[in-house]
Amino acid sequence: MAIIRIKNLLVRTIIGFNPEERVNRQDVIINIEIEVDVSWAVSTDLPDEIYNYKAITKAIIAFVSESKFNLLEKLTNEVLQLVMKDERVIRAKVEIDKPHALRFSESVSVELEARR
């Protein structure tokens, strides 16, 4: 098994339920951990059928930047479900930070995990 980590993916989106948050895009920082079986790939070094982390990253960027959510929890769950669509994913964990969501705090984050 391998753990693929996508770290500090910065995407702008509409997130929150306050009036200004429904109009102005905000940064969110996405961290993803994906567990996949790569045993055959490490022995062959062939890219065929390997889990494509570039493709899932592009899909996440497109989805998040085009979406609007009131709650960070809902956004995190939707990204997790997007990652879990690929049957090769055994386990995934998604953490999304919303910088400056609270006064005197660097960020607020929600983390969700799923397993097959």
C-alpha positions as CSV (number, residue, x, y, z in Angstrom):
1,M,0.0,0.0,0.0
2,A,1.0,3.6,-0.6
3,I,-0.1,6.8,0.9
4,I,-0.3,9.7,-1.5
5,R,-0.4,13.1,0.1
6,I,-1.6,16.2,-1.6
7,K,-0.4,19.1,0.6
8,N,-1.6,22.6,0.9
9,L,-3.7,22.8,-2.2
10,L,-4.9,26.5,-2.3
11,V,-8.2,27.1,-4.0
12,R,-10.5,30.1,-4.0
13,T,-14.2,29.5,-3.5
14,I,-17.5,30.8,-2.0
15,I,-17.6,29.4,1.6
16,G,-19.6,30.6,4.5
17,F,-23.1,32.0,5.3
18,N,-22.4,35.6,6.2
19,P,-23.5,38.1,3.5
20,E,-19.9,39.1,2.6
21,E,-18.9,35.4,2.4
22,R,-21.6,34.7,-0.2
23,V,-20.2,37.3,-2.6
24,N,-16.4,37.3,-2.0
25,R,-14.3,34.3,-2.8
26,Q,-12.0,33.1,0.0
27,D,-9.0,30.9,0.1
28,V,-9.3,27.3,1.4
29,I,-6.3,25.0,1.9
30,I,-6.9,21.4,1.1
31,N,-4.8,18.5,2.4
32,I,-5.6,15.0,1.2
33,E,-4.2,11.6,2.2
34,I,-5.1,8.7,-0.2
35,E,-4.2,5.1,0.4
36,V,-4.0,3.0,-2.7
37,D,-2.4,-0.4,-3.7
38,V,0.6,0.2,-5.9
39,S,2.4,-3.1,-5.5
40,W,2.3,-4.0,-9.2
41,A,3.4,-0.4,-10.2
42,V,6.5,-0.5,-8.1
43,S,7.6,-3.7,-9.7
44,T,6.9,-2.7,-13.3
45,D,7.5,1.0,-13.2
46,L,4.7,1.4,-15.9
47,P,2.2,4.3,-15.6
48,D,-0.7,2.2,-17.0
49,E,-3.6,2.0,-14.6
50,I,-1.7,3.8,-11.8
51,Y,-3.7,6.1,-9.6
52,N,-3.5,9.5,-11.2
53,Y,-3.0,12.1,-8.5
54,K,-2.7,14.9,-11.0
55,A,-6.1,14.1,-12.4
56,I,-7.8,14.0,-9.0
57,T,-6.1,17.3,-8.1
58,K,-7.4,19.0,-11.2
59,A,-10.9,17.6,-10.6
60,I,-10.8,18.9,-7.0
61,I,-9.6,22.4,-8.1
62,A,-12.4,22.6,-10.7
63,F,-15.1,21.4,-8.3
64,V,-14.1,23.6,-5.4
65,S,-13.6,26.7,-7.4
66,E,-16.9,26.4,-9.1
67,S,-18.9,25.5,-6.0
68,K,-20.6,27.5,-3.3
69,F,-21.1,26.1,0.2
70,N,-22.4,27.5,3.5
71,L,-20.5,25.0,5.7
72,L,-16.9,23.8,5.7
73,E,-18.1,20.4,6.8
74,K,-20.2,20.0,3.6
75,L,-17.3,21.1,1.4
76,T,-15.0,18.7,3.1
77,N,-17.4,15.8,2.7
78,E,-18.0,16.6,-1.0
79,V,-14.2,16.6,-1.7
80,L,-13.9,13.3,0.2
81,Q,-16.7,11.7,-1.9
82,L,-14.9,12.9,-5.1
83,V,-11.7,11.2,-4.0
84,M,-13.6,8.0,-3.0
85,K,-15.2,7.6,-6.4
86,D,-12.1,5.8,-7.7
87,E,-12.5,2.2,-6.6
88,R,-8.7,1.8,-6.2
89,V,-8.8,4.2,-3.2
90,I,-8.8,2.1,0.0
91,R,-8.9,5.0,2.4
92,A,-8.9,8.7,2.1
93,K,-8.7,11.6,4.6
94,V,-9.5,15.2,3.6
95,E,-8.8,18.2,5.8
96,I,-9.8,21.7,4.6
97,D,-8.7,24.8,6.3
98,K,-10.5,28.2,6.1
99,P,-7.8,30.8,7.0
100,H,-8.8,33.7,9.2
101,A,-12.3,32.2,9.9
102,L,-12.0,33.2,13.5
103,R,-10.5,36.2,15.1
104,F,-7.1,35.5,16.8
105,S,-6.9,32.2,14.9
106,E,-4.8,31.3,11.9
107,S,-7.5,29.0,10.5
108,V,-10.4,26.6,11.2
109,S,-10.3,23.2,9.7
110,V,-12.6,20.2,9.2
111,E,-11.2,16.7,8.7
112,L,-13.2,13.7,7.4
113,E,-12.1,10.2,6.6
114,A,-13.6,7.3,4.6
115,R,-12.5,3.7,4.2
116,R,-13.6,0.8,2.0
